[in-house]
Amino acid sequence: MKFKEFMLNEMLSNEMNLNGKTDDEILRMAIVAEQDAIVLYQLMARKVKDKKVKEVLLDVAREEKVHIGEFKGLLEMLDKEEIPTEKEGKDEIL
């Protein structure tokens, strides 16, 4: 499977301008970048042979999940619709 270019890379190559972006838009972009990083590190971990390298890559992927939690926490402070709509989505699958 060929790994598609990262959203962050695409945004930067298009001379992404953060001027005019709201704080919640920037946080959503940060979440996407962290999600892309998780996918990358997990794919790399599947391919490497060295156990220690694999372990570190998976640990870094886990750290990216923590970053997502931080960004989501900030987003919930800024966008009061975030929590109820996320809960609604979770409830729909149960």
N, CA, C and O atoms as CSV, one atom per row, in Angstrom:
chain,resi,resn,atom,element,x,y,z
A,1,MET,N,N,0.839,-1.179,0.000
A,1,MET,CA,C,0.000,0.000,0.000
A,1,MET,C,C,0.885,1.243,0.000
A,1,MET,O,O,1.753,1.395,0.859
A,2,LYS,N,N,0.666,2.103,-0.940
A,2,LYS,CA,C,1.452,3.333,-1.014
A,2,LYS,C,C,0.798,4.388,-0.135
A,2,LYS,O,O,-0.404,4.637,-0.226
A,3,PHE,N,N,1.601,4.998,0.710
A,3,PHE,CA,C,1.071,5.994,1.637
A,3,PHE,C,C,0.880,7.319,0.926
A,3,PHE,O,O,1.821,7.877,0.360
A,4,LYS,N,N,-0.344,7.817,0.962
A,4,LYS,CA,C,-0.675,9.091,0.323
A,4,LYS,C,C,0.010,10.238,1.057
A,4,LYS,O,O,0.253,10.159,2.261
A,5,GLU,N,N,0.315,11.291,0.330
A,5,GLU,CA,C,0.925,12.458,0.956
A,5,GLU,C,C,0.064,12.949,2.107
A,5,GLU,O,O,-1.163,12.860,2.068
A,6,PHE,N,N,0.712,13.455,3.105
A,6,PHE,CA,C,0.017,13.929,4.300
A,6,PHE,C,C,-0.753,15.196,4.008
A,6,PHE,O,O,-0.363,16.025,3.186
A,7,MET,N,N,-1.874,15.315,4.722
A,7,MET,CA,C,-2.696,16.521,4.610
A,7,MET,C,C,-1.852,17.747,4.968
A,7,MET,O,O,-1.940,18.775,4.297
A,8,LEU,N,N,-1.048,17.645,6.006
A,8,LEU,CA,C,-0.221,18.782,6.421
A,8,LEU,C,C,0.714,19.193,5.304
A,8,LEU,O,O,0.851,20.381,5.012
A,9,ASN,N,N,1.359,18.220,4.675
A,9,ASN,CA,C,2.271,18.503,3.576
A,9,ASN,C,C,1.532,19.199,2.441
A,9,ASN,O,O,2.037,20.147,1.840
A,10,GLU,N,N,0.340,18.715,2.164
A,10,GLU,CA,C,-0.479,19.313,1.104
A,10,GLU,C,C,-0.843,20.750,1.458
A,10,GLU,O,O,-0.780,21.642,0.611
A,11,MET,N,N,-1.222,20.967,2.705
A,11,MET,CA,C,-1.587,22.319,3.129
A,11,MET,C,C,-0.400,23.263,3.012
A,11,MET,O,O,-0.541,24.396,2.551
A,12,LEU,N,N,0.762,22.796,3.429
A,12,LEU,CA,C,1.950,23.645,3.388
A,12,LEU,C,C,2.391,23.918,1.960
A,12,LEU,O,O,2.832,25.024,1.646
A,13,SER,N,N,2.278,22.923,1.095
A,13,SER,CA,C,2.713,23.112,-0.289
A,13,SER,C,C,1.811,24.091,-1.028
A,13,SER,O,O,2.228,24.693,-2.018
A,14,ASN,N,N,0.597,24.253,-0.562
A,14,ASN,CA,C,-0.316,25.222,-1.160
A,14,ASN,C,C,-0.183,26.589,-0.492
A,14,ASN,O,O,-1.097,27.411,-0.557
A,15,GLU,N,N,0.950,26.822,0.141
A,15,GLU,CA,C,1.210,28.079,0.850
A,15,GLU,C,C,0.058,28.437,1.772
A,15,GLU,O,O,-0.508,29.529,1.722
A,16,MET,N,N,-0.260,27.468,2.612
A,16,MET,CA,C,-1.328,27.648,3.571
A,16,MET,C,C,-1.121,28.949,4.330
A,16,MET,O,O,-0.049,29.193,4.883
A,17,ASN,N,N,-2.128,29.759,4.352
A,17,ASN,CA,C,-2.077,31.020,5.057
A,17,ASN,C,C,-3.044,30.928,6.226
A,17,ASN,O,O,-4.246,30.748,6.029
A,18,LEU,N,N,-2.533,31.049,7.421
A,18,LEU,CA,C,-3.379,30.943,8.595
A,18,LEU,C,C,-4.092,32.251,8.915
A,18,LEU,O,O,-4.962,32.288,9.786
A,19,ASN,N,N,-3.726,33.329,8.213
A,19,ASN,CA,C,-4.423,34.594,8.426
A,19,ASN,C,C,-5.889,34.428,8.073
A,19,ASN,O,O,-6.229,33.866,7.032
A,20,GLY,N,N,-6.739,34.913,8.932
A,20,GLY,CA,C,-8.170,34.809,8.684
A,20,GLY,C,C,-8.781,33.516,9.180
A,20,GLY,O,O,-10.005,33.392,9.217
A,21,LYS,N,N,-7.959,32.549,9.563
A,21,LYS,CA,C,-8.481,31.296,10.109
A,21,LYS,C,C,-8.863,31.520,11.567
A,21,LYS,O,O,-8.165,32.212,12.309
A,22,THR,N,N,-9.969,30.930,11.957
A,22,THR,CA,C,-10.379,31.030,13.355
A,22,THR,C,C,-9.564,30.037,14.186
A,22,THR,O,O,-8.957,29.108,13.653
A,23,ASP,N,N,-9.564,30.252,15.492
A,23,ASP,CA,C,-8.831,29.348,16.375
A,23,ASP,C,C,-9.347,27.915,16.253
A,23,ASP,O,O,-8.560,26.968,16.255
A,24,ASP,N,N,-10.671,27.755,16.147
A,24,ASP,CA,C,-11.187,26.388,16.044
A,24,ASP,C,C,-10.799,25.748,14.713
A,24,ASP,O,O,-10.583,24.537,14.662
A,25,GLU,N,N,-10.703,26.528,13.633
A,25,GLU,CA,C,-10.246,25.978,12.351
A,25,GLU,C,C,-8.789,25.520,12.450
A,25,GLU,O,O,-8.428,24.464,11.930
A,26,ILE,N,N,-7.973,26.307,13.109
A,26,ILE,CA,C,-6.559,25.951,13.279
A,26,ILE,C,C,-6.430,24.687,14.135
A,26,ILE,O,O,-5.607,23.821,13.836
A,27,LEU,N,N,-7.225,24.577,15.182
A,27,LEU,CA,C,-7.187,23.369,16.013
A,27,LEU,C,C,-7.612,22.145,15.224
A,27,LEU,O,O,-7.024,21.075,15.385
A,28,ARG,N,N,-8.622,22.281,14.374
A,28,ARG,CA,C,-9.057,21.146,13.554
A,28,ARG,C,C,-7.948,20.736,12.577
A,28,ARG,O,O,-7.749,19.549,12.317
A,29,MET,N,N,-7.233,21.725,12.040
A,29,MET,CA,C,-6.103,21.411,11.160
A,29,MET,C,C,-5.009,20.691,11.936
A,29,MET,O,O,-4.387,19.760,11.423
A,30,ALA,N,N,-4.775,21.119,13.167
A,30,ALA,CA,C,-3.756,20.476,14.006
A,30,ALA,C,C,-4.138,19.029,14.294
A,30,ALA,O,O,-3.277,18.149,14.302
A,31,ILE,N,N,-5.427,18.778,14.530
A,31,ILE,CA,C,-5.897,17.412,14.783
A,31,ILE,C,C,-5.659,16.532,13.557
A,31,ILE,O,O,-5.219,15.390,13.683
A,32,VAL,N,N,-5.948,17.064,12.380
A,32,VAL,CA,C,-5.716,16.310,11.141
A,32,VAL,C,C,-4.234,15.979,10.994
A,32,VAL,O,O,-3.878,14.859,10.626
A,33,ALA,N,N,-3.374,16.948,11.280
A,33,ALA,CA,C,-1.930,16.720,11.168
A,33,ALA,C,C,-1.476,15.622,12.127
A,33,ALA,O,O,-0.653,14.781,11.765
A,34,GLU,N,N,-2.005,15.628,13.342
A,34,GLU,CA,C,-1.643,14.592,14.317
A,34,GLU,C,C,-2.154,13.226,13.872
A,34,GLU,O,O,-1.461,12.221,14.034
A,35,GLN,N,N,-3.368,13.182,13.310
A,35,GLN,CA,C,-3.911,11.906,12.825
A,35,GLN,C,C,-3.041,11.354,11.694
A,35,GLN,O,O,-2.778,10.153,11.634
A,36,ASP,N,N,-2.602,12.232,10.806
A,36,ASP,CA,C,-1.713,11.799,9.726
A,36,ASP,C,C,-0.403,11.249,10.283
A,36,ASP,O,O,0.122,10.250,9.791
A,37,ALA,N,N,0.119,11.914,11.315
A,37,ALA,CA,C,1.372,11.455,11.918
A,37,ALA,C,C,1.197,10.066,12.537
A,37,ALA,O,O,2.086,9.221,12.434
A,38,ILE,N,N,0.055,9.835,13.174
A,38,ILE,CA,C,-0.211,8.511,13.764
A,38,ILE,C,C,-0.167,7.433,12.684
A,38,ILE,O,O,0.470,6.393,12.855
A,39,VAL,N,N,-0.848,7.692,11.579
A,39,VAL,CA,C,-0.881,6.717,10.484
A,39,VAL,C,C,0.541,6.453,9.981
A,39,VAL,O,O,0.930,5.303,9.777
A,40,LEU,N,N,1.301,7.508,9.785
A,40,LEU,CA,C,2.673,7.361,9.298
A,40,LEU,C,C,3.509,6.505,10.248
A,40,LEU,O,O,4.151,5.551,9.809
A,41,TYR,N,N,3.511,6.828,11.534
A,41,TYR,CA,C,4.339,6.084,12.488
A,41,TYR,C,C,3.898,4.637,12.608
A,41,TYR,O,O,4.735,3.745,12.753
A,42,GLN,N,N,2.595,4.391,12.548
A,42,GLN,CA,C,2.119,3.009,12.618
A,42,GLN,C,C,2.518,2.219,11.370
A,42,GLN,O,O,2.901,1.053,11.463
A,43,LEU,N,N,2.425,2.856,10.210
A,43,LEU,CA,C,2.872,2.189,8.979
A,43,LEU,C,C,4.365,1.884,9.036
A,43,LEU,O,O,4.798,0.793,8.665
A,44,MET,N,N,5.141,2.847,9.500
A,44,MET,CA,C,6.587,2.632,9.623
A,44,MET,C,C,6.881,1.495,10.593
A,44,MET,O,O,7.744,0.656,10.335
A,45,ALA,N,N,6.158,1.473,11.711
A,45,ALA,CA,C,6.383,0.434,12.722
A,45,ALA,C,C,6.113,-0.954,12.150
A,45,ALA,O,O,6.791,-1.916,12.511
A,46,ARG,N,N,5.132,-1.063,11.265
A,46,ARG,CA,C,4.836,-2.353,10.644
A,46,ARG,C,C,5.951,-2.815,9.718
A,46,ARG,O,O,6.119,-4.013,9.491
A,47,LYS,N,N,6.714,-1.864,9.182
A,47,LYS,CA,C,7.726,-2.202,8.181
A,47,LYS,C,C,9.118,-2.442,8.755
A,47,LYS,O,O,9.913,-3.171,8.162
A,48,VAL,N,N,9.422,-1.834,9.907
A,48,VAL,CA,C,10.783,-1.954,10.432
A,48,VAL,C,C,11.012,-3.333,11.040
A,48,VAL,O,O,10.081,-3.990,11.507
A,49,LYS,N,N,12.254,-3.748,11.021
A,49,LYS,CA,C,12.625,-5.060,11.562
A,49,LYS,C,C,13.096,-4.963,13.015
A,49,LYS,O,O,12.842,-5.861,13.818
A,50,ASP,N,N,13.773,-3.881,13.339
A,50,ASP,CA,C,14.349,-3.721,14.669
A,50,ASP,C,C,13.251,-3.501,15.711
A,50,ASP,O,O,12.413,-2.612,15.562
A,51,LYS,N,N,13.265,-4.310,16.754
A,51,LYS,CA,C,12.239,-4.255,17.792
A,51,LYS,C,C,12.217,-2.899,18.508
A,51,LYS,O,O,11.146,-2.360,18.787
A,52,LYS,N,N,13.384,-2.361,18.799
A,52,LYS,CA,C,13.466,-1.075,19.508
A,52,LYS,C,C,12.928,0.061,18.640
A,52,LYS,O,O,12.227,0.942,19.138
A,53,VAL,N,N,13.248,0.045,17.357
A,53,VAL,CA,C,12.752,1.075,16.432
A,53,VAL,C,C,11.225,0.994,16.381
A,53,VAL,O,O,10.539,2.015,16.438
A,54,LYS,N,N,10.703,-0.224,16.275
A,54,LYS,CA,C,9.259,-0.423,16.256
A,54,LYS,C,C,8.626,0.129,17.529
A,54,LYS,O,O,7.613,0.828,17.481
A,55,GLU,N,N,9.232,-0.192,18.659
A,55,GLU,CA,C,8.721,0.249,19.954
A,55,GLU,C,C,8.671,1.781,20.037
A,55,GLU,O,O,7.678,2.346,20.493
A,56,VAL,N,N,9.731,2.440,19.601
A,56,VAL,CA,C,9.781,3.906,19.655
A,56,VAL,C,C,8.754,4.523,18.704
A,56,VAL,O,O,8.074,5.484,19.065
A,57,LEU,N,N,8.639,3.975,17.495
A,57,LEU,CA,C,7.658,4.504,16.545
A,57,LEU,C,C,6.241,4.395,17.103
A,57,LEU,O,O,5.453,5.331,16.968
A,58,LEU,N,N,5.909,3.275,17.724
A,58,LEU,CA,C,4.578,3.102,18.295
A,58,LEU,C,C,4.364,4.011,19.507
A,58,LEU,O,O,3.254,4.485,19.747
A,59,ASP,N,N,5.434,4.250,20.267
A,59,ASP,CA,C,5.340,5.169,21.403
A,59,ASP,C,C,5.092,6.595,20.917
A,59,ASP,O,O,4.289,7.322,21.501
A,60,VAL,N,N,5.774,6.990,19.861
A,60,VAL,CA,C,5.571,8.331,19.303
A,60,VAL,C,C,4.146,8.451,18.746
A,60,VAL,O,O,3.512,9.495,18.899
A,61,ALA,N,N,3.646,7.405,18.111
A,61,ALA,CA,C,2.259,7.414,17.613
A,61,ALA,C,C,1.283,7.620,18.769
A,61,ALA,O,O,0.303,8.355,18.648
A,62,ARG,N,N,1.566,6.963,19.883
A,62,ARG,CA,C,0.713,7.123,21.067
A,62,ARG,C,C,0.778,8.560,21.575
A,62,ARG,O,O,-0.244,9.116,21.977
A,63,GLU,N,N,1.953,9.165,21.562
A,63,GLU,CA,C,2.090,10.555,21.994
A,63,GLU,C,C,1.254,11.487,21.116
A,63,GLU,O,O,0.698,12.473,21.600
A,64,GLU,N,N,1.169,11.168,19.829
A,64,GLU,CA,C,0.351,11.985,18.925
A,64,GLU,C,C,-1.118,11.922,19.346
A,64,GLU,O,O,-1.849,12.903,19.213
A,65,LYS,N,N,-1.543,10.770,19.854
A,65,LYS,CA,C,-2.923,10.644,20.342
A,65,LYS,C,C,-3.151,11.559,21.546
A,65,LYS,O,O,-4.230,12.130,21.707
A,66,VAL,N,N,-2.132,11.692,22.382
A,66,VAL,CA,C,-2.222,12.619,23.520
A,66,VAL,C,C,-2.369,14.052,23.002
A,66,VAL,O,O,-3.159,14.834,23.530
A,67,HIS,N,N,-1.602,14.384,21.965
A,67,HIS,CA,C,-1.702,15.725,21.383
A,67,HIS,C,C,-3.113,15.980,20.858
A,67,HIS,O,O,-3.658,17.072,21.020
A,68,ILE,N,N,-3.696,14.962,20.229
A,68,ILE,CA,C,-5.070,15.101,19.737
A,68,ILE,C,C,-6.002,15.408,20.907
A,68,ILE,O,O,-6.883,16.261,20.797
A,69,GLY,N,N,-5.810,14.723,22.008
A,69,GLY,CA,C,-6.623,14.979,23.203
A,69,GLY,C,C,-6.480,16.411,23.690
A,69,GLY,O,O,-7.457,17.039,24.097
A,70,GLU,N,N,-5.256,16.923,23.646
A,70,GLU,CA,C,-5.035,18.317,24.051
A,70,GLU,C,C,-5.772,19.280,23.121
A,70,GLU,O,O,-6.449,20.204,23.571
A,71,PHE,N,N,-5.626,19.045,21.822
A,71,PHE,CA,C,-6.285,19.917,20.850
A,71,PHE,C,C,-7.807,19.818,20.954
A,71,PHE,O,O,-8.508,20.825,20.850
A,72,LYS,N,N,-8.319,18.591,21.161
A,72,LYS,CA,C,-9.764,18.426,21.298
A,72,LYS,C,C,-10.282,19.122,22.554
A,72,LYS,O,O,-11.373,19.692,22.549
A,73,GLY,N,N,-9.505,19.074,23.615
A,73,GLY,CA,C,-9.890,19.782,24.841
A,73,GLY,C,C,-10.007,21.274,24.605
A,73,GLY,O,O,-10.951,21.915,25.066
A,74,LEU,N,N,-9.042,21.822,23.885
A,74,LEU,CA,C,-9.102,23.245,23.546
A,74,LEU,C,C,-10.290,23.537,22.642
A,74,LEU,O,O,-10.984,24.537,22.822
A,75,LEU,N,N,-10.519,22.667,21.677
A,75,LEU,CA,C,-11.629,22.847,20.747
A,75,LEU,C,C,-12.965,22.831,21.489
A,75,LEU,O,O,-13.865,23.608,21.167
A,76,GLU,N,N,-13.093,21.962,22.466
A,76,GLU,CA,C,-14.323,21.893,23.259
A,76,GLU,C,C,-14.553,23.181,24.040
A,76,GLU,O,O,-15.697,23.574,24.268
A,77,MET,N,N,-13.467,23.841,24.452
A,77,MET,CA,C,-13.597,25.118,25.147
A,77,MET,C,C,-14.088,26.210,24.198
A,77,MET,O,O,-14.843,27.093,24.604
A,78,LEU,N,N,-13.663,26.150,22.943
A,78,LEU,CA,C,-13.995,27.192,21.973
A,78,LEU,C,C,-15.316,26.963,21.258
A,78,LEU,O,O,-16.016,27.919,20.925
A,79,ASP,N,N,-15.662,25.706,21.020
A,79,ASP,CA,C,-16.849,25.364,20.240
A,79,ASP,C,C,-17.801,24.568,21.136
A,79,ASP,O,O,-17.622,23.367,21.333
A,80,LYS,N,N,-18.790,25.237,21.662
A,80,LYS,CA,C,-19.712,24.606,22.623
A,80,LYS,C,C,-20.563,23.509,21.991
A,80,LYS,O,O,-21.196,22.736,22.709
A,81,GLU,N,N,-20.588,23.426,20.679
A,81,GLU,CA,C,-21.329,22.379,19.988
A,81,GLU,C,C,-20.510,21.093,19.870
A,81,GLU,O,O,-21.057,20.039,19.546
A,82,GLU,N,N,-19.223,21.172,20.125
A,82,GLU,CA,C,-18.314,20.042,19.906
A,82,GLU,C,C,-18.685,18.826,20.757
A,82,GLU,O,O,-18.801,17.719,20.232
A,83,ILE,N,N,-18.869,19.018,22.043
A,83,ILE,CA,C,-19.138,17.893,22.947
A,83,ILE,C,C,-20.485,17.233,22.637
A,83,ILE,O,O,-20.537,16.014,22.472
A,84,PRO,N,N,-21.581,18.008,22.552
A,84,PRO,CA,C,-22.857,17.332,22.293
A,84,PRO,C,C,-22.921,16.623,20.945
A,84,PRO,O,O,-23.524,15.555,20.842
A,85,THR,N,N,-22.314,17.192,19.919
A,85,THR,CA,C,-22.373,16.541,18.617
A,85,THR,C,C,-21.477,15.307,18.570
A,85,THR,O,O,-21.819,14.321,17.917
A,86,GLU,N,N,-20.341,15.349,19.251
A,86,GLU,CA,C,-19.476,14.168,19.310
A,86,GLU,C,C,-20.185,13.049,20.074
A,86,GLU,O,O,-20.131,11.884,19.679
A,87,LYS,N,N,-20.850,13.418,21.172
A,87,LYS,CA,C,-21.603,12.428,21.948
A,87,LYS,C,C,-22.732,11.845,21.097
A,87,LYS,O,O,-22.981,10.640,21.130
A,88,GLU,N,N,-23.405,12.695,20.345
A,88,GLU,CA,C,-24.482,12.233,19.461
A,88,GLU,C,C,-23.961,11.206,18.467
A,88,GLU,O,O,-24.613,10.192,18.215
A,89,GLY,N,N,-22.805,11.464,17.913
A,89,GLY,CA,C,-22.198,10.515,16.979
A,89,GLY,C,C,-21.870,9.196,17.633
A,89,GLY,O,O,-22.117,8.135,17.060
A,90,LYS,N,N,-21.312,9.252,18.833
A,90,LYS,CA,C,-20.985,8.014,19.570
A,90,LYS,C,C,-22.247,7.231,19.891
A,90,LYS,O,O,-22.277,6.006,19.774
A,91,ASP,N,N,-23.293,7.949,20.299
A,91,ASP,CA,C,-24.555,7.280,20.656
A,91,ASP,C,C,-25.174,6.584,19.440
A,91,ASP,O,O,-25.836,5.556,19.583
A,92,GLU,N,N,-24.964,7.134,18.268
A,92,GLU,CA,C,-25.549,6.559,17.057
A,92,GLU,C,C,-24.984,5.182,16.728
A,92,GLU,O,O,-25.654,4.381,16.075
A,93,ILE,N,N,-23.772,4.899,17.168
A,93,ILE,CA,C,-23.189,3.601,16.846
A,93,ILE,C,C,-23.442,2.540,17.915
A,93,ILE,O,O,-23.129,1.365,17.721
A,94,LEU,N,N,-24.001,2.958,19.028
A,94,LEU,CA,C,-24.265,2.004,20.112
A,94,LEU,C,C,-25.614,1.347,19.978
A,94,LEU,O,O,-25.983,0.520,20.811
